[in-house]
Amino acid sequence: MDDLSLAADFPQATREQWLKLVEGVLKGADFQKKLVSRSHDGIAIQPLYPKAKGAAPIAREQAGRWRVSQRVDHPDPAKANELVLIDLEGGADALTLVTRKAPAARGFGVQIDSVEDLDRTLNGVMLDLIHLRVDAGGHGRQMAALTLALAERRGHKLSDLSLDLGLDPVGAMAAMGRMSASWDAMAQRMGDTLAHLTSKSFTGRAFLADGRVYHEAGASEAQELAAVLATGLSYLRGLETAGHSLDAARRALSFLLVADADEFLTVAKFRALRRLWARVEQACGLRPRPIRLHAETAWRMTTRRDPWVNMLRTTIAAFSAGIGGADAITVLPFTAALGLPDAFARRVARNTQAILLDESNLARVADPAAGAGGFEALTDALCEKAWGLFQEIEREGGILASLQGETLQGRIAAVRAQREKAVATRKEPITGTSEFPNINEADVTVLVPMPTAKEGDGPAPQAAAGSGETSFASLVQMAADGATLPRLAMTAASSSAVAVAPLPSTRIAEPFERLRDISDAYRARTGSRPKVFLANLGSVADFTARATFAKNFFEAGGIEAIMSEGLTDLDSMQKAFIGSKAKISCICSTDDIYKLHAPAAARTLHQAGSKLMFLAGRPGEDQQELTEAGITTFIFSGCDTLKVIGEALDMACAEA
């Protein structure tokens, strides 16, 4: 039987028809304010897009599955090896070797001081069957030498290995505030490194343009793209100055972008980078070729509170990176913000990708976003915005000059402040932290708790300046002969070091987590959490909506909400408040009931001993009367949640 297309029997709906129906629902409300949102780049995100026409698919470096990469970051090489082998047996086919003192180590990282330590870490790992990316921060060149020394010890040809050495001097400088030599000297080191690798038939990628440091500092999608483009271009120029062709230079580069829980912008960002870099290649007189693009789920979105929600966030991020065309994806374990993840958290991280690949079959379609109106429009908009920001960096003299002049830091700080305000007002809610908090959450297990700031990484101490430049070939030989990492690092010291203001590494949930920490400390001291009494007026139908809002609001800061039944009798309200042992209260009901009962309720609560009194709802025409009755603060959607909860905690936790 022939298939029949029923759609052809009906006229196609038009945007004008849809808009007319929408206007009826909005009832005069502003379409732009109600249904159009904007990214932190100012890009309008429409509620509906038409089908894109003439869109060209964007290709990965290699068609098919992306690589499932797992972090190797346990400080003990032997313990790290145990976890690595479990990961590889469980389905991972790539590793990201994170070493101690690397910015991404976050207080951990494998303690690798020699080729023997590296050998123990990768014991039993068949390097010719996996992909390996090295993440060593400011010690990238020395770790690259140790990696090559290990490959030679094991008898591997470099042409048989899939390696990303991860050398990113600009990114390391942006994160740590220091580059060990001037850019001219660094370019010569890069050129020397690539020359040695080329002589050994190295087919991997030596250098990495990494977006993580900018994303963690609060950068927008376009700012991250612009910084990565500028970094990649600086490496092209440096390698060309050192005597390499532009074609050889671009073949030595790989890229890394951050994937977060904003599905549409993440997909568009990954697709945009491929288009943008192709434009750079064209401007260099090169025929564009697919780049190697790594993805890592966002540290910025990771939370310590209700960490199970991190599973949802990383699933969306990994999905988006895969749809966007990443060649390899690293999923941060859901307990990463709490400490060193255990085997269970690591298994969840890799199985997230296994499900996306093997059960959802996401990799079976090349660029599934191609032709989708929303994704194509956002990709185009991001390309335009990022290219403009990239040109701005270039006008400032390039990425190094922009960082030295602190102009790039300033632009990112402005977006970070914008984002922090949106988080504080819960315009950008954080599930499990600022929205739907669980103040009775059970602890999760980690191998080692997250170090405090005093115990954290910080920049590695710098050795005294060496007597002259050491070739990369000499470094590899020194590593093979048993030289330790500190000895290798001494060869990089220089009197022409470059210093810049480092970019901060932030998580957006931290302000709310600090409030919860105050609540935890109070509970540890007194045996119970600080409390707020919810004085619910009227029937269940009257107070439920605002009582639920108030409970969610206060518990986001660790203040336990004590619910009450519908109260109209003032004596019962006074007794209920005293019995709750709370120091603060919040009246919850409808506006109509507020007019009748809120002033009297406020006076009663004040007489009962409430130190602060809140009312759930916006201040209206009765604000003066309510304030005179004792209401100190009105809470509503869009108010400064952090400020209000901070004041409430101060009072609720005050000693009697």
N, C-alpha and C positions, 0 to 999 in steps of 0.2 A: 504493500500500500504506500502510495506517495505521501510524504510529509506535507501538511498544509500549513501555510503561514497565515495565521489568523490576524496578525498585526496589520497586514496589508489591507484588511477590510475596514480599518478604523482610521480616521484622520489623525495625523500626528499633532500632539499638543504643542502649543507654542509657549515661549517664555512670557509673552504678554498675557496669555490666559492664566498661567500660573501666578503671575504677579497680581492679577485682579483677584484671584482667590485669596492670596496672602493678605492683601489689603483689607479684605473682609474680616479676616481673623485678627489682624493687628488693631482694627478699629481706631485708626488714626495715629497709632504709635509710629515712631520714626523707624523705617525699615533698616537704615544703616546702623542705628543703635541697637536694635533688637536682634537682628539676624546676621549682621556682618561683624566678624571679629577681626582683630589685627594682631599680627605677630610683633615681637619686640623690634623688628626692622621696619615696622609701619606697613607691612604688606597686608592688604585686605584679603580676608578669607571669606569667600561668598558661601551662602548656604546651598547653592546649586550652580553647576557648570554645564555648558553644552559639550557635546562630544568634540574632542580635538580633531582637527583635520591636518593631514600631511605630516604627522609626527613620525620621526625616525627612531627606531629602537636603539637603546644604549647597551653596548655589549660589555660583559666582564672580560677580564684578561683571558680566562679560559671558560668555555661554555660548560654548563652543567652545575654540579653541586658546589656550594661554597665550602670552605674548610672550617671544621669545628675546632676552635683553638681553646686550650685550657692554660690558665696561668700557672706558672711554677714559681712559688713565692715563699715556701716554708724556709725559715733561716737555716735549718740543719740540712745539709746536702743529702744525708741518708734518708731522713724523713721525707724530704722533697721527692726523692726518687721513688719511695713507696707510693706516694700519691700520684706521681706521674704514670707509673705503670698501671695503676688502677684506672686512670683516665683513658689511657690508650686502649686498654682491654675493653673499656666501656663504650668505645665509639669515637673518641677524639682522634683526629688525624693531624693535629697541629699543636704546637706548644709555644707559649710566650714566656720566655725565661726572664723573670724580673729579679734583678739583683739588688742587694742591700745598697741603700743610699740613693737608689733611683727615685725620682719624684713619685712614680706610680707604685712604689713599694709600700708607702704609707705606714712606715714603722717596721715593716717586715722585709721580705726579699731574701733570696738565697745568699748565704755568706760564701762567696766564691773568691778565694784569694790566690788560687793556683789552678793549673790545668788538672791537677789531681782532684781538686774539689769539683770542678766541672765534670770530670769523668765520673765521679761518684754520683753526682746529681743525675746524670744521663746514663747511668749504668743499665744495660739491658735495652736501651732505646736504640732502635735501628734508624740512624740518622738519614739513611737513604730512602726510608719509607714514609717519613713524615715531613711536615714543614716546620721550621724553627725560626721564630722571631726573637731577637735579643732586645731587651728593654733595660738598659743600664744607665740611662741619664748621662751625667757628665763623664762617666768612665766608659763611654761607648766604644772608643777606639781600643782601649785596653781589653775590654771584654771581647771585642771582635778578634783581637790577636789570640786570646785564649781559645776562642771557638775554632779558629783555623788551626791552631796547634793541636787541638783535640782531633779534628778531622784528619790531619796528617798522621797523628799517632795511630788512629784506627784504620789507616790505609784507604781513606775515601778520596776520590777525585772530587774537587769542588764542583766540577761540571755535573756530577751525579746528585748533588744535594740541592734541596730547595731551602734557601736561606734568606732571611732578611736580617742584616746586621744592625739595623735600627740606629745608625749614626745620625743624630739630630742636634748639632751644636747650638743652633738658634733656639730650638725648643727647650733644651736643657738650660740655656742662659735665661730664657723668659721665666722658667719655673724657679730656678735657683739663684738668679741674680748675678751670675758670673760666667764669663767665657774665659778659658785658660790662656788665650792668646788673642792678638788682634785678628781682625777678619782676614787681612792679607796673609798672615801666617796660617790661619785656620784653612783658608782656601788651598794653600800649598800642601797642608797635611791631607786634606781631602783628595787632592790630585794625586799625591804620592800613594795614598791608600788604594785608590781606584786603579792606579798603574800596576801595583803589585797584584791586586785581585784579577785584573785582566790577564796578567802574565801567567796566572794559575788557572785560566779558563773558568773563572767564576761566572756563573750564570744567574746568580741571585740578585738581590738588591742590597746595595751598601748603605744608602741614605734614606732617611724617612722624613717627610714633611707631616708633622703630627699636630692635630688640632686639639688634643686633650687639654693642654695647659690653658688655652684660650677659653675653651668651653667651661672648665672648672672655675675660671675667674669670673664667669657670668656672661660671656660673649653671646651675642645673638647668632643665628644660623649664618647670616651673611658675613658677620665679622669673623667667625671661625673659618669660613670658606676663603675670605680675603687673606687672612693670616697664613693659611696653608698655601695658597697660591703664591704669595710673596715669599714664603720660605722656600718653596720649590724653585722659584725663579732665581733666588739668591744662590741656591746650590748649582743651578745650571751655569750661572755667571762665574761662580767660583771655580768650577771644574773646567770651564772653557779657558779661564785665565791661567789655570795650571797646565794647559796644553791638551786637554781632551776635546774631542768633537762634541757638538751639541747632541748628536744622535747617541753617542756613547754615554754622555752625561744623563740624558733623559732615561736611558735604559737602566741606569744605576739607581733610579728613584722609585720609592713607593710612597703611599699616602695612608694616613689614618684619620678617620673622622669618628666623632662620637655619635652613638645612636641613643636617643632618649624616648620617653613614652609618648611624645607627640608624633603620632604615626604619619600624618600627612607631611609635616615639615621635615621629618627625618628622611622619608622616601625622596622628597624633592631635593633635599640637601645632597644626598649621595648621587642622585642623577645629575644634579647641577655641577658637581665637581668634575665629572667626566667631560661635560660640555665645556666648562671653563678651561680646563687644562688643555683640551684639544685646541682651543683658541690661542692659548699661549704657544703651543707647538707650531701652529700655523704662523704666528707672528715671528717665530724663530726660523721660519723657512723649512719646517719639518712636516712631513706627512703624519697626521695624528695616528697613534696606535693606542689600544686599550691600556690603561694604567693598572697597576696592582693596588687595590684599595682595601685596606683593613678597616674593620669596625670594632669598637669596644663599647659596651653599654655604659651609660653615663654614671660616673661617680656622683655628679651633682644631684641626681634625682634619688640616690640611695638614702634610706632612712634607717635610724636605729630603733625607732618605735614601730611596733607592729611590723617587724621585718618581713613577715610572710607576704605582705603586699608587694615587696620588692620582686617576688616571683612574677606577678602580673606585669609590673613595669618592665622587667627585663624581657619578658615574652613579647610584649608589644615592640620593644626596641629591637630585639633580634629579628622579629618578623619584618619590621620596617627596613632594617639594614639589608636583609636578604632580598626583599622586593626591590630595594633601591640599587642593588647590584654589587654588594660587597663581595670580595673574593675570599675573605676569611673573617670570622666573627668570634670575638671573645666576650663571653657573658660573665659579668662579675657575679660571684655567688651572693645569695640573698642576705647573708650575714656579714658581708664584707665591711660594713661600717661599724660592726661590733667587735671585730677582731679577725684572727686568722681562721678562715673557713675550714671546717672539718670535711671528711670524706662525703658525708651526706649532702652538705651544701654544694660541694663540687659536683656531685652526681646530678643534682637538680639542675645545675647550670648547663652541663653538657646534654642532659636529656631534654632540656628545653629546645635545643637545636635539633636533636634527634627526632623529636616529634614533628617539628616544622619541616624537616627534610623528608623523613621516611613515612610519616603518616599524613601530613598535609601536602606533601609533594610540591613544596613551593619552588624548588629549583628546576622543575620540569619545563617552565616557561621562561624564555629569555625576555627580560624587561616587561613583566606583566602590567606595569603602570603606563606603558606606551599607549597613547591615544586616549587615555582617561582624562577628561576635561579638567578635573580638579588638580590632578598631579601634574599635568602638562603646564597648566597656568601657574601653579606655584613654582615649578622648576624654572620656567621662563622669568618669573618675577625675582626669584632668588639669584638667578644668573645676572640679571640686570643690576640688582642691588649690590651683590658681592663684587661685580666687576668695577662698579663705581668706587667702592671702598678699597679695593685692590689698587686702583689708579691713585687714590689718595695716599696710600702707603708709598707707592712709587714716587709720587711728587715730593714726599718727605725725605726721599733718598733711599728707600728700601726698608725692609723689615728691621734690620739692625739699627738704622738711624731712627726709625720710628720708636723703637723700644728705648734707645738711648735718650731720645728727647721726651720720653714718657707720654707722647701723644696717643699712641695705641692703648697704653694702659688707661689713659683718661677716658677715651671713648668707650672702652669696655666697662670701666667703673660706672659710667653714666647708665649703661644698660643694666648693670648689676643692681644699681640703686632702684631703677624702675622695676626690676623683677622682685627685689626685696619688698617694695611697697605692695606689689600685687600679692605676694605671699602673706604679708602682714595683715592685709585686709581680706584675705581668703578669696580674692578675685581669681587667684590661681590656687585652688585647693590641693592639699596633699593628703590623699586617702590614707587613713590610719594614723595620721599625725595631726593635721589641722582640721580634717573632716573625718567623721566616724572614728574617733579615737577609742582605744580600748585600754582603760586605765588599770584593768586587772589582767593584762596580758602575761602569759607565762614566759619565762626566760628561754632563750634558745642557746644551744651549745656552740662554742667555738673552741679551737685548739688553744689559742692564746688571746686574752682580751686585747683590745686596741690600746697601744701605748698612749700615755698622756702627752701633752704638748712638750713637756720637758724631756720625755723619753723618746720623742719622735725623731724623724730622720735629720732634718736640717741639712745644709750643705756639708759635704765632706771637707775635712781640713785640707788646706792646700800645702803642698810641699814647697821647699825652696826652689828657686829657678834653676833649671838644669844648665849645663854648659852649652847646649846646642840642640837643634832638632834631631830627633831619632826617626829613622825611616820606619814605615810600617813593616817592611820585611824584617828589620832588626827586632821590632817588637814581637813579631811572631816567633822568631828564633829564641828570643829571651824567654818567652812564655814556654816554648817547647823545652828549654833548658832548665825550667823550674822556677823562673822569676815569679815573685808574688805580685799581686795587684798593686800594693803600695809602691813597690819598686818600679813597676811599669808606669804608674801614675806620675812618678817623679819626672819622667821624660817629657811630660806635657806641660810642666810648669814654665811660666814665661813672665818676664818683667813687663810685657805689653798686654796683660790681661785686661778684659773689658768688663765693666760693672754696669748693671742696669737695675732699676727698681723691679724686683720680682713680682710676678702676678700671683695673687692669692689662690689657694685651692679651697673652694667652698662647697658645702652642700646646702641646698635651699631649706632643708628641714631643721637646720641647726638652731635657729632662734626659738622654735617651739620645743625642741629637745632640751634646751637650757631651762625652759620653764618647767618641763617635766622633771628635770634633775632636781630643781628646788623642791618640788612636791615629794620626790623620792627621799630626799634628805630629811624633810619634815616627818615623813612616815617612819623613817629609821629612828628618828629622835623621840617620837611620841607614840608610835604604834598605830597611827591612823593618818589618812590623808587630810589635807585642808578641805573644808566643805563649804558649799554654798546651798542655802535653803531656797528651794523654788516654791514661792507662794503662788499656787495655781488657783485662780479665781474662776468661779462659774462651773459649768458642766465640763465633762471630758471633751466634748466637741469644741468647747470654747477655748480651752487652754492647751490642748495637745500639740498643736502646730508650734506655738511659741515655746512651750516647755521643752519640746524635743530640740528646737533650735538652741535654747539656752543650755541644755544639758551638753549638747555637742560642743557649744562655744566654750564653756568653762572647763570641760574635761580635756579639751585640746591642750590646756595648760596644767593638767593634773589636779584640778580642783573637783572633788567628787560632788556631783549634784544629788541632793537629797530631795526626792520628789514628795509632793503632798497631794491629797485629794482636793477636789474643788472646794475652796474655802470661801465662805461668805461671813461666817460667824467670827468676829474679831477675837474673842476669847480663845476659840479653838486654834486660830492662827498663832496667837501668842504662845500657847502651850506647845504647839507643834514646832515652832521655831526654837524655843528653849530646849525641847527634847532632842532636837537634831544636833545640838552642840556646835552648830555653825556660828561663825562670826559675821558672815555676810549673807545677804539675801537677794533674790531676784523675783519680781512680780511678773507673772505670765498670764495673759488672757487676750481677749479681743479689744479693739479700740473702744467699742461701745461699753464694755464692762469696765474698762479703765475709767471712763467718764463717771461712772456711778460709784465705783468702789476703790479705785487705786489710791486716792489721797488718804482715805481712812486707813487702808491697809498699810501704807507707808508709815503713817504716824504710829500705828500699832507695832510694827516691826522695829521702829526706832526706839520706842519705849521698852521693847523686849530686849534690846541690847545689840541690834544689828549695827555694826560699825560702818558698813557700806551698803547701800541699797541700789540695786539695778532694776531697770524695767526693760523687758523684751519688746522692742518696737521703736520706731523712729519718733523723735520728739515732735509732737504736733501742736495744735493750738492750745493744748492744756499744759504745755511744758512748764510755764511759770508756776502754776498751781501745784504740779507734781514736784517740782524742785523745792518749793517752799514746804511741801509735806515731808521732804527728806530724801527724795530720789536723787542720787548723786551722779548716776551715769545711765545713759540709754544705750542698749546694745541692739545692733541690727546688721543686716547683710551689707558689707561694705565699710563698716567702722574699723578702726585700727585695733584688730583683735589682740595683737601682741601687747600694745600699750595698755589696753583695758585689763587683760589678764595679769599683766605684770603688777599693776596697782592692786588688783584683787588678791594676788598671792601675797603681796607685802602685808596686807591687812589680815588675811586669813591665816598666815603663818606667824603673825606677831605673837610674842609671848604675852600671856595674860598678866 
